[in-house]
Amino acid sequence: MILDHYKFNYSLTRNSNKPLILFLHGFMGNIDEFDEAIKLLGDEFSYLTLDLPGHGKTQTFGGDEYYTMESTAQALIELLDELKIDKCFLVGYSMGGRLGLYLTLHFPERFLRVVIESASPGLATDKERLERIKRDSQIARKLARSVDKKDFAVFLANWYKQPIFGYIKNHPEYDRMVENRLQNYPLKLEKSLLFMGTGYQPSLWENLQEIHLPLLLLVGEYDEKFISINKAMANRCKFAQLKVISDAGHNIHFENTLAFVQKVRSFLMQST
């Protein structure tokens, strides 16, 4: 079993017979990523949250291949088997959203409905992928030099200057979010970026029309790059609906938690 190469740090909360949501965090996130959203969702659902490889307290054993999307996806399915979770909802953010799309395409029988927040199906051409791998390698080197907490904090400050994040630095809880990110280990994040980054992952663009599960695509109004990407995704996927969330950039569930929860609850409850 590929799961033998992982020791996932996870939290499973079962609320009577309520349907379960598997949450997948983004790059530099961790098991706590969706805590505020889960508080608002309350006991309407059951929840499985975890640290993805390279993040938090999850451990991988073996080579770098266990950081890839393909291996991680297979391990997550085996974890669901181990926990006796036959079917569940899936909510994935950014990197977790890309992983969520991969799971949806390769293991559709395991999911009821899927929410993808601020994510893409990868890059369509070899040229784009090679350019992104080169860029991610440069970022990875910066991470590798940021083992000191002060240097890591500088890295994070620069990371959140990216246009996709809109006005996230103005959020009253921004410092708390950064402190949470600082709990990760830069050298493990480096491996995640290199082996499950957008450039390294397989492109899913040509497979989107194969998705037959109800799919909700969420993007923030300030995240113009991902609005464009998700419009193209929605055009290719017959069962997808796209919602643009106000007062948010890339990290919708953090910047506008209430709107995020309202959209997720409404979409998931359609099947109950």
N, C-alpha and C positions, 0 to 999 in steps of 0.2 A: 504493500500500500504506500502510495506517495505521501499520505498523511504521517507516516513514520518519520519523515524528514522535517516535520514541523511540531512545535509545541505552541499552539495558539493560546494567547491570553484572551479569554472571552468571558462575557457575562450573558447568562440566559435567564430571562425573567418570564415566567409563565403566569398568565392571568386567566384562571379557570380554563374555559375552552375557547378563548379568544384567538383569532388568527395571528400568526407570527410575522413580524417584519425583520428581515435581515438587513442591517445597516452596514454600508461599506464607506469608510471615511476617505478623505482625500490625502494628497501628498503632504507629509508633515503633520497629519492629524493623528488621532489615536482612538482608543476605545470610548473616550468621553465626548467625542466630536458632536454627537447628536443629543446629549443629555437634556438640553433645554427644550428641544422639540419633543422628546419623549415625555418630559414632565407635562407638557400641554396635551399630548395624546392620552396620557393617563392610563387607566385600566381598560381602554377600548381594544387594546391589542396586547400580544405578547411580543418580546423583543430579544433579538440576538445581536449583540455588538461585540466587536473584537478589534485587536491590533493586527493590521496587515503586516506581512513580512517586511522587515526593515524599520518597523515602527513600534513604539511602546515596548512592551515586555514579551512580545511574540519572538520565539527563537526558531531559526532554521538550522538544519544539520546537513552538511554535504556541500556540494558545489554551488556556484552562482546561479545555476539553472533553476534553483528552487526559489529564486526571486522573480522569475518570469511570470507573465500573465497566464500562460498555459498551465504551468505547474501549480500556481496559486489557485486557479479556478478548480482544478481537479482536487486539490487538497480541501478546498471549501466544501465541495460536494461530498467528499468522504467524511468531513466533519458533520455535515447535516445528517448523513447516514448514521454516524456514531451517536448523535443526539436524538435519533429517531424522528427527524423532521422530514416528512415526505414532500410536502409542498409549503411554500411560504410566499409572502410578498418580498420584494427586493427594492431597497432605496440606496442608490449610490451617488456619491458626490465627487466630481472632478476625476481624479485617478480612480476612485472607487466606482465612479460612473462608467468609465471605460471598461473596467473589470466587470461591472454589472451587465454591460452590453454583450461582452464576450460570453458570460454565463447564460444570458438570455438566448443567445444564438446556439450555443453548444449543449445546453441542458434545459431546453424550454419546458420539459415535463415537470421540472422542480419548482416552477414559479407560477403564481396566479396572476399577478399584475406587477408592473415594474415602473419605478420612478427614477429617472436619470436627471440629476441636477448638474448643470454647467459642465457637460462632458462632450467628448467627440468620439467618433469611431476610429480614431487614429488618423494617419496621413495617407492620401490616396496614391501618391507616386513614389518611386524609389528615390528620386531627386529630393523630394520634400523630406523623406525619412532620413536620408544621409545628412542633410543639412541640420535636421533636428538632433540627430545623434551627436553631431559635432558640437552643437550648442549645449546640449545636455551634459556632454563630457566636460565642457568648460565650467558649467555650474557645479558639476560633481567635484571637480578639482577645488573649487572654492569651498565646498562643503568639507572636503577632506582637510582643509587648512583651518577649519572652524571648530576644532575640538574643544577649544577654550570657550566657556560659556559667554564671555564678553564678545568674542569674535562671532559666535553663533547668533547672538542677538543682533549684531550688525548685519549679518547675512539676512536675517528675517526682516529687518527694517528695509533693506533694499528689495527683498522679494515682494513685499507688499506695496512697493511703489509702482508695480506693473499696472498698466491701464485697466486690465480686466477686473482689478479689485475695486475700482471706483473710489468711493470715499470711505473705505473700511477703516482708515486710520482715525476717522472722526467718531467712530462708534465708542460709546462710553465703556464698553467691555473689551476694547482692543488690547489693552495691556494684559488683561487676564488671559485672552486668547494666546498672546505671544508667550506668556509664561507657561501655558499648557504645551505649546510647540517646543519649548526649550527642554521638555522632559524627554524628548527623543535624543538619539545618538547620531551625530552627523555622519560617522563612517558607515552606519547601517542605512541611513537615508541615501547616502551616495550609491549604494548597491541597488536600492529600490529605483532610484532615478535612472541608473544605467540600464537595468534589466527589465523594468516595467514602465519605462518612460514612453512617451508618445511616439518617438522615433523607432524604438526597439519593438514595440508591440505589432502584431499583425494588423494590417488594415482591414476594417470591417465594412467599409463603404459599399462594396459590391454585394454584401450579404444582407443589408438592412431590409430589403424587400422580403426576406425569408422570415422575418419576425411576425408571428401571428398572435402574440400576446398583447393585451392592452398595454400601451406604453405612454407614459406622461413625461414630456420633456419640459424641464423648468430652466429658465434663464433669467438673470437680473437685468433690469432696464439699462444699467450703466455698463454692461458687459457686451459691447457691440460686436466684438470678435465672435463670441459664442452665440449671440443672437443669429448671426449670419450662418454659422455652422449648423445650428439646430433647425433653422428654416430649411436648409438643404436636407437634413436628416428627415424631417417631417414629410418633405416632398417624396422621399424614397420609400418611406415606411407607411403602408396603408393604415396600420392600426395605431399610429402615433398621433398624439395631440400636443400642441406646443402652447405653453403659457409663459408670458413675460411678467415677471414680478417687479412691482414698483419699489422704489427706495432700496435697491440692492444692486450690488455688482456680482462678482463671481460666486461669492460665498453667501448664498441666499439664506440658508438655514441659520446663519449667525446674524446677518444684518437685519433680516425681517422675518424673525422666527414665527410670528403669528400668521403671516400670510403664507409662509411655507407650510405650516401645519394645516391650515385650512385647505390648501390645495391638495395636500397629500391625503388628509382624512376623507375629503369628498371623493377623490378618485378611488381610493382603496375600498371605501364603504359601498361602492357601487356593486361589488361582488358578494356582499354579505346579505 
